[in-house]
Amino acid sequence: MSNYGKILDLIEKQTREVFSPLTYAQIFWKPREGAWSVGECLSHIIITNELYFPVLENAARGTHRESLWERVSPFSRMFGKQFIGIVDPESDKKHKSPRAFMPDKNFFETAVDKNIIRRFKENIIRLRKILKEFKTVNTAGIKISSPASSLITFKLRDALEMILKHNIRHLNQALRVMDEHGFPR
């Protein structure tokens, strides 16, 4: 778990130093049609994390009750390894996100997303708090389902690794947006 803290330290530092100074125009600039803006990358991370938070909080408190499928699924280990590979920040391969994790279609019109940097910081603080609660929990012994489909199950340990790698992957994507030709300076 100490490694998780170091990863979150880097995410918080990057947010403070790189993303916090961005203007509204920079946060919402898109390099091309169909590409995500910096704000949409952050929104996607927030949405994904928030969908996992309830089950993570229950697991940390010891109140998570595995469903029958979570207990008997022979695929948890396979799904864990597969999804950790899919979200690996080192991978250049693009993957379509499940609809449940997509930024809101009305992203640019919603007042709440005008504060996307603040919301992202708050989301990472909540993730850190949840991860600290796992110090005494056997994360390899608990299985959870994906918020996108209850048929996809993971060992909690794999889900935590996947969530952190997913965060890094999309922060890297946001950085690439900032490196695109035409990004407002």
C-alpha positions in Angstrom: 0.0 0.0 0.0 2.9 2.4 0.6 3.6 2.3 -3.2 0.0 3.5 -3.7 0.7 6.5 -1.6 3.7 7.4 -3.7 1.7 7.1 -6.9 -1.0 9.4 -5.4 1.7 11.9 -4.3 2.9 12.1 -7.9 -0.7 12.5 -9.2 -1.3 15.3 -6.7 2.0 17.0 -7.6 1.2 16.8 -11.3 -2.3 18.2 -10.8 -1.0 21.1 -8.7 1.9 22.0 -11.0 0.6 21.1 -14.4 -3.2 21.1 -14.5 -4.2 23.7 -11.8 -2.6 26.6 -13.7 -4.6 25.8 -16.9 -7.1 28.3 -18.2 -10.7 27.3 -19.0 -9.8 27.4 -22.8 -6.9 25.1 -22.2 -8.9 22.6 -20.1 -11.6 22.3 -22.7 -9.5 22.5 -25.9 -9.8 19.4 -28.1 -7.1 18.6 -30.6 -9.6 17.2 -33.1 -13.1 15.9 -33.4 -13.6 12.8 -31.3 -10.5 13.4 -29.2 -10.8 14.2 -25.5 -9.8 17.5 -23.9 -7.7 17.7 -20.7 -11.0 18.2 -18.9 -12.6 15.2 -20.4 -9.6 13.0 -19.4 -10.0 14.2 -15.8 -13.8 13.8 -15.9 -13.3 10.2 -17.1 -11.0 9.5 -14.2 -13.5 11.0 -11.7 -16.4 9.1 -13.1 -14.5 5.8 -13.0 -13.2 6.3 -9.5 -16.6 7.3 -8.2 -18.2 4.2 -9.6 -15.6 2.1 -7.7 -15.7 4.1 -4.5 -18.8 2.5 -2.9 -17.5 -1.1 -3.2 -14.0 0.0 -2.2 -15.3 1.7 0.9 -17.4 -1.3 1.9 -14.5 -3.6 1.4 -12.3 -1.3 3.5 -14.9 -1.3 6.3 -15.3 -5.1 6.1 -19.0 -4.7 5.0 -18.6 -5.9 1.4 -20.5 -9.1 0.9 -19.4 -11.0 -2.2 -22.2 -12.1 -4.5 -22.5 -15.7 -5.5 -20.8 -15.0 -8.8 -17.9 -13.1 -7.2 -17.3 -16.1 -4.9 -17.4 -18.7 -7.6 -16.2 -16.9 -10.8 -13.2 -18.8 -12.2 -12.3 -15.7 -14.2 -11.4 -13.1 -11.5 -7.7 -13.6 -11.9 -7.8 -13.6 -15.7 -10.0 -10.5 -15.7 -7.7 -8.8 -13.3 -4.5 -9.4 -15.4 -6.4 -8.5 -18.6 -7.7 -5.2 -17.3 -4.4 -4.2 -15.6 -2.8 -4.7 -19.1 -5.5 -2.7 -20.8 -5.1 0.3 -18.6 -1.3 0.0 -18.4 0.1 3.5 -18.8 3.0 2.1 -20.9 0.6 0.7 -23.5 -0.1 2.8 -26.6 -3.0 0.7 -27.6 -6.4 2.5 -27.5 -9.4 0.9 -25.9 -13.0 2.1 -26.0 -14.3 2.9 -22.5 -17.5 1.3 -21.3 -20.4 3.7 -21.5 -20.7 3.9 -17.7 -17.2 5.4 -17.5 -17.6 8.0 -20.4 -17.6 11.8 -19.7 -21.0 13.3 -19.8 -22.2 14.1 -23.4 -23.1 17.6 -22.1 -19.7 18.0 -20.5 -19.1 21.5 -21.8 -22.5 22.8 -20.8 -22.7 21.6 -17.2 -21.7 24.1 -14.5 -20.2 21.4 -12.3 -17.5 20.7 -14.8 -16.3 24.3 -14.8 -14.6 23.3 -11.6 -13.1 20.1 -13.0 -9.6 20.6 -11.5 -11.0 21.1 -8.0 -13.3 18.1 -8.4 -10.3 16.0 -9.6 -8.2 17.0 -6.6 -11.1 16.1 -4.2 -11.5 12.8 -6.0 -7.8 11.9 -5.5 -8.0 12.9 -1.8 -11.0 10.5 -1.4 -9.1 7.8 -3.2 -6.1 8.3 -0.9 -8.4 8.1 2.2 -9.9 4.8 0.9 -6.5 3.3 0.1 -5.2 4.1 3.6 -8.1 2.1 5.1 -6.8 -1.1 3.3 -3.6 -1.4 5.4 -5.1 -4.3 7.4 -7.3 -5.8 4.7 -6.3 -8.9 2.7 -7.0 -7.4 -0.7 -6.1 -10.7 -2.4 -8.8 -12.5 -0.5 -11.7 -10.3 -1.6 -13.4 -10.3 -5.0 -15.5 -7.4 -6.4 -17.4 -6.8 -9.6 -16.8 -4.1 -12.2 -19.3 -1.3 -12.0 -19.6 -1.7 -15.8 -20.7 -5.3 -15.6 -21.4 -7.6 -12.7 -20.1 -10.5 -14.8 -16.6 -9.1 -14.7 -15.0 -9.9 -11.3 -11.6 -9.0 -9.9 -9.6 -9.6 -6.8 -9.6 -6.4 -4.9 -5.8 -6.2 -5.1 -6.0 -6.2 -8.9 -8.8 -3.7 -8.9 -6.8 -1.3 -6.8 -3.8 -1.6 -9.1 -6.0 -1.2 -12.1 -7.6 2.0 -10.7 -4.2 3.6 -10.1 -2.8 2.6 -13.5 -6.0 3.9 -15.1 -5.5 7.2 -13.4 -1.9 7.5 -14.6 -2.9 6.4 -18.1 -5.5 9.2 -18.5 -3.3 11.8 -16.9 -0.7 10.9 -19.5 -3.4 11.3 -22.1 -4.1 14.8 -20.8 -0.4 15.6 -21.0 -0.4 14.5 -24.6 -3.3 16.8 -25.4 -1.2 19.7 -24.0 1.6 18.7 -26.3 -0.6 18.8 -29.4 -0.1 21.4 -32.1 -2.6 24.2 -31.6 -3.0 23.8 -27.8 -3.7 27.3 -26.5 -0.7 28.8 -24.8 
